Structure formats: structure tokens, C-alpha cells
Amino acid sequence: MRVSVDPMSVEPNTSESAPVNGYTGAGPGEGLSAPLRPHAEDAFAAELAALDVQDDRPRPARWKLSPWAVATYLLGGTLPDGTVITPKYVGPRRIVEVAVTTLATDRALLLLGVPGTAKTWVSEHLAAAISGDSTLLVQGTAGTPEEAIRYGWNYARLLAHGPSRDALVPSPVMRAMAEGRVARVEELTRIPADVQDTLITILSEKTLPIPELGQEVQAVRGFNLIATANDRDRGVNDLSSALRRRFNTVVLPLPQSADAEVDIVSRRVDQIGRSLDLPAVPDGIDEIRRVVTVFRELRDGVTTDGRTKLKSPSGTLSTAEAISVVTGGLALAAHFGDGVLRASDVAAGILGAVVRDPAADRVVWQEYLEAVVREREGWTDFYRACREVTV
């Protein structure tokens, strides 16, 4: 049961730092009240502010930054005053430019790609840079109802006073339309097809009818929508041709080279590690490269040198999964090791990522260990660690 509390009835804490059970929560960097994963607009507020100051290019209506500045925020760069903007996405520049330009028009943006290609990450940072708010989000699942995209009702007010605007509960999409912001729909293809089609009128007419009140909400300038989707996971619902036409589709590819993927994994793990007080990524760069090599070879079905063909497991072995494996390994190294990432720290994580089907995938993994890893120079420790957790 949710209890509403009047903030005026709560006595303020007059102490400068209120301890909890005698502990003030002061730790390295921030206190215990700091969010585990800040929203993009909060985590990179300094960079967004620096871009705002330096950005002298035309900005579309209600955009916080110009399209050029939004692209710079995602891709990284150095501003005229020397401020360094860290890259949020490592990939072809043209992809980001097309995505940003799409949002500056009246067409919605569909970020399409296999799992782990940073679709959600890119959509969050686009919304943060354009609207200063990445939280107008609809998370798509098999159980997402139509109300999550359109609107719902406060049933207590509805029963007491009948249909009214006060009884209406706006969805994130409705709020974005009324405020001229960017809304996000994650995993669009997981939403049932009849609920997906709720977006057709919104995207084509830029209007959301409210038939119960005989009213409508018209989108104001600045409104747009970013959706993400993939066609590799189970439980995917195809988009209707009518809905697909309302989007400009941008396909986010897997990293083109091993070096690019290592860079992506290192940067992201470093960000996550700082929030968890884990060891610095450079201490484990060799293991990161090995994890990425294993994932790329099994994903591509061939070794890096092209000499040996391999069977691929059922999983996607995405960059996102590599980040998860390395982060877990760093936690093991920090709490049960000497703080240096080693093969034994990532072996179990790799096994869990590769062997999704206990029967078929285990055979693929064991063949890869014996035919490739065992014979690879300098990988003896990695082979032994993987064999230990596999047997």
C-alpha cells in the first residue's frame, strides 16, 4: 500500500549530516544516497553545460542543444575552451548524424540492432542532450498495456467525479507531446502488435485523442519519439508496415574491429567500476582483450586469423554481455583477490554467457577450448581457468 506524506508535516533534519545507525554514509566520492546509476543528464551534467555555453549554432524548437552539439556529446570531442567531451557511442559518425537529424524533423526514430549494440544507451543520451530529460520512458514487455502509451485513469477520482482531466493519468508519451520533449519506447517489438499500433495516430497526426472527454492532446514543437527494437530475441512481435513507415530506421551495428570493442568495454566498465569502487580498468586491459576475442570469434564462427571455423553458441555474445563479464570479474578481483583482473576472475562469467543451452552450447564451448584456446600462445592461464569452471 502506498502512503502519501505531506512534506510540510515532516520535521526537517537540522543536522548537517544525518547518520543512519551511527554511519553518515560518507564514502569515496559520494554518499550512500547517490543513485547507483544516475540518469544521463545528471551523470554528464558538466559536459552538457559546457556544450550549452559553447554552442552557437541554431537549435530546433525546445532543443537544449543544436544538432551539431548533440552529435558532439555522443561522439566526443574537444570544445574551443579546452573542455573534453567523452564519447558515449563508439561507432560510425554518420549513424549518429542521421539519428540526430531525424529527430530534428517530424519523423520518429527507430534504433534497430541485435541485442547489446547500445540501442538503449544511445536513446537515453539522445533524449538527455535534446530535452534535458531521458526519463519519459515506456519499457516494452509482452504485458505492456495500451494505457502505458496513451493514458490511464485515477480510478478513485474517476468513480467519485466521473471522467475529467484531473482523473486522467498521462503516459510518458502524452507528457512528451504536451511539453515538447523526446519520449522513449524501449523494446518496441516486445509490445503486443495491437498496442504497438497505438503509436500510429500519435506519429502520423501528432495527436492523441481522449474520446472519453471529447478532447485531444496535440503535440507541440519539440516533441518526438525514439524507439528501440531487435529481431533476434524470442518473443518478438513484428512491426506493422503502417507503423514502420512512421519511423526512420537507423541500424546500430556491432563494433567493426576488436580494438573498437575493447575500447567500448573498457570505457563502460570504467564508468561502472567507479560507481562501485572497483579497480581501474587499465589493470585488466589484457583480460578485457581476451574476453572480447573469445566473444568475437564465437560470434563470427571463425578465429581471428581466419584459419579455423567454429560453431557458434545460441547466445548473442554481445558487447553488453562482455561488459557484464568484465564488471563481474573486477568485483571478484576486488573482493576476493588482489584487485588485479585475472583469467580466473572472468572464466565463470564467460561460461555463463556462452553456455545458455546446457546441452548444445557446452559442446560448442568445450570444442573451442580444446581446439583454439589450448593451442593459443600466452593463453595457458586462461585455458586452465576456463577448464576448471567448465568441468
N, C-alpha and C positions, 0 to 999 in steps of 0.2 A: 504494500500500500504506500502510495506516495503522499507525503505530508508537506503542505506548503507552509513556509515560515515567513512571517513579515520581517524584513530585515531591520525595520525600525524597533522591533521588540527584542532584538538580540543585543545584549550589552556588549560594547566594544571592548576588546582586549587592550588594556592601556600599556602593557609591557612592550618593549621594542621587539623582543623575540620570545614568542610564547613556546615554552618547552613542552614536549609530549613525553610523559613518563621520565622527565628529567633530561631529555635529549632535545637540543634545539634544531636538529636536522641540518646543521651546517656541515657541509662536506666539500670535497674538491669541486670548485666551480659554483655549483648551485645547491640550494637546499632540497629537502625531500619533497617539497611542494611543487617542484619543477615538473612539467609534464614529461613523460617518458619519450614521447615523440611529438614535438611541437609542430604545429601547422607550418607550412612552408613560409607563409607571410610573417610568422613570428621567428622562425629559425634563421631566416635570411633577411630580417628587417633592415639591418645596416646596409646590405647591398642594394636592396630596393630603394632605400632612402638616398643612397649615393647616386643611383641611376636617375632618380627623380630630379635631383639637383642638376645633374649634367645633361639631362635630356632636353634638347631644344628643338626637337622635331615635332611635326604635327601629331596630335593624339586624337584618335576617334572619340566620339561622344562617350563620356563616363569612363574612359580608359585611364588608369593611373599612369601608364607609360605609353610611349609611342611603339609601334610595331618593331622598329629597329631596337629599341631598348629592351623590349620583351625577348627578342631573339638573343640579344647580348646576355641577358640574365640567364637564359637556358644554356647557351653555348659557352659562356665565359669570355673574358677579355680584360683589358686594362683601360680604365677611363682616363680622360685627359688629365685629371688631377692626381693620377697615380693609383687610384683605388683598384684593387684586383677583384674581379668578379669571378667566382669559382664556377666551373662548368657543372651544370645539373644533368645534362644529357651529353653523352659522347657518341656522336654519330654524324651522318651527312648533314651539312648545314642546310642544304636545300629542303630537306624534310621539315626542319623546324620553321623555315621561312614560309613554306606552303601552309603549314598548320596555323601560324600566326596570321598570315594574310587571309585565310579562310574565315577566321573569327572576326576579322575586320569587315567582312561582308555580311550578308543576311543568311548565309548558309551555315548550317551546323557542321561540326567536325566529328568524324568517326576515326578514332585511332585503332587500327586493326593490326594484329600480330599474334604470333604464338605466345604462350604463357612465358612470362619472365623477360619481355622485351621493353619494360619500363613504361607501359601504357599508362598505368595509374600514376606513376611518378611524374610523367610529362604533363598529364592532365591537371594534376594538383598544382604544379608550378606555373602552368599557363594561367590558370584561374587566379592564382596568387598575384602574378605580375600584372594581369589585366584589371582585375576587380579589387585586388587587395583582400580577397576573401575566397578561400578554397573550400569552405565548409558547406556550401549549398549542394549537398551530395545526396544522390539516390543510389543505394547499393543494390544492384540487381541480384536476385536469387530466384529459385523456382517458385518461391512463395510471395514474391513482391506483388502487392495488390495495386489496383488502378489508383487508389487513393494516394499512394506514395508519389505518383507523378502528377496527379490533378490536385485534389484537396480531400480533406476528411471533415469530420464534424465533432464538436464537443457535445457529446450526447446529453450531458446534464443540461446545458443551455438549450439544446435542440428540443428536449422534452418539456422544458419549463416555458420556453418562449417561442418555440417554433423556428423555422428556418430564418436565419439572419446572417449578416456579415460577421456579427460578433460570435456566432456559434460556429462559423467556418474556421477550419484549421488549414492554413495554406501549406502546400508542399514546398520543398526547396525550389522546384521549377517555377511554381507560381510566384514565390518571393523574388526569384531572379527576374522574372518578367516585369513585375511591378517596380523593382528597384534599378533595372538596367544593369544587371550583373551577369556573370557567367555561371551557369549551373552545370553540374557534372552527373552523368549516369554511368556508373561502373558496371561492367559485365552485362551489357545490354542484351546479348544473346542468351543469357541465363533467364531472362524475364519471359514469362509466357507470351506467345505471339499476340493474343488479343489485348494484353496490357501494353506491349510494345507499341501497338498501333494507336494508343492514346496520344502519342507524340506527333502523329501526322498533322492534325489540325494546329497544334502549337507551332510546329516548324514551318508549315506552309502558310497559314493565315496569321501567325504571330498573335493568336487569340486563344484564350481558354474560357469556353462557355461555362456558366454556372446556371443550368436550367432550373434548378430548384428556386432560384431567386429571380429568374428572368434577367440575369446580368451577365457580364463577361469581364475578364481581365485582359486588357490589351498590353502587349509588350512595349516597353519604352526603349528608346535608343540605348544601345549598350548591352542589351540582352543577347545572349547566345548560349549554345549548349555544346558541351563536349561529351561524347560517349566513347567508351572503350569496349572492345569485343575481341574474341578469338574463336577460331573454329576447330580447335584441337582438343579441348576438354570434353568430357562426357556431359550430357545434359544440356547441349547447346540447341537453341531454337533459331532456325534461320530467320533472317530479316525479310519482311515482305518487300517486293520490288517497289511498292509505293513509299515505304519508309526509307529504304536505301537511297532512293532518289533525292530525299531531303537532306542527305549528308554529302559532304565532300570527304572521301575516304583517303586517309594517309596511312600507309603501311609502315610500321616500325620494324626494321629488320634486326636479326641477330647481329652481334658485333662482327665486323668483316675479318678481323685479324685477332690472333691470340694476344698480341700486345694491347690492342684496344680493350679486349675483355678483361685482361689483367688490370688495366688502368681503372676500368669501371668498378671491378670488385674491390680493388684497393681503396678507392675513394669512398665508396659506400660503407665498407667495413670500418674505415677510419672514423667516419661520422657516427656510426652506431657505437663503435668502441668507445669514443669519447664520452658519449652519454651514459655508458655503463662502466666507465673507469677501467677499461681493458687495455692490454699492452698496445703499443703503437704498431701500425701495420708494417712499416719497413722492417721490423724484426722478423716478419714471417713472409716476406715477399717471395722467397723461393717456394714455400709450400703453396702460396696462392697460385703461382705459375703452374705447379704440378696439378692442383685441383682443376684449374681451367683447362689444362692439356687433356686430362682424363675426360672431362665433360665434353670437350670439343671432338675428341676422337670417337667416343662412343656415340655422340650425337650425329656425326658425319658418316659413321660407318667405315672409317679408314684412318690409319695412323697419320701423323703429321708429315712423315716423309713420303706418304703415298704408296708404300711398299706392301702393306698388309691390310687386307679388307677385314672388317669387323662386323659382328652382329650388333644391332642397336637395341637397347632395352626399351621397355614400354613407356617409360617416363620421358619428359621433355628435356631434362638436364639443362635447364635454363640458367642464364646469368643470375637471376634472382635466387635460384637454389644454390649456386656456387657461393653467393654472398652469405646465405644461411649456414652453409657448411663451414665456411671460414670463421664466421662470427661464433658459432658453437665451439670450434676448435680453439679460438682465442680465450673463450671463457674457461675451457678445460685447462689451458696453459696457465691462466691467471690464478685459478683457484686450486688446481691440483698438480701444477708443475712449477717451472722456474720462470714463467712469464714469457718464454720464447716459444713461438708456434713451431711444432714439430710434426712429423708424419703421423705419429701415434695419436695426435690430437684431432686430426681431420679424418682418419681412417673410418671410424664408425659413422661419421656424418656422410661420407661418400657412399658407404654401403647402403645407408638408409635412403639416399637419393637415387641410387641406381637400381636397387632391388625393390621394386614396387610389386611385381608379380613374383611371389616366393619360388615358384617352380621355374618358369622360363627365364626370368631376369637373373636368377642366381647362376644359371648355366652360362649366360652371356658374360657375367662378371668374372666367374672363375676362368673361363677361356681367355678373357682379356688379361687377367693377372698372369696366367701361365705363359701365354704367347707373346705378350708385349711388355708388361711391367717387369717381369722376372729377368728378361734379357736386356733391359734398358740400362745403360751405364749410369751410375750415380743414383740409381733408384732402389738400391738394396734395402735401405731402411724403410722406404715406402712399401715395398713388396712385403716385407716381414710384418709390418704393422697391419696391412690390409688382410694378410693371411690369418693373422691372429684373431681378428674380429669376424672373419668370414667363416672359419671352421666351427 
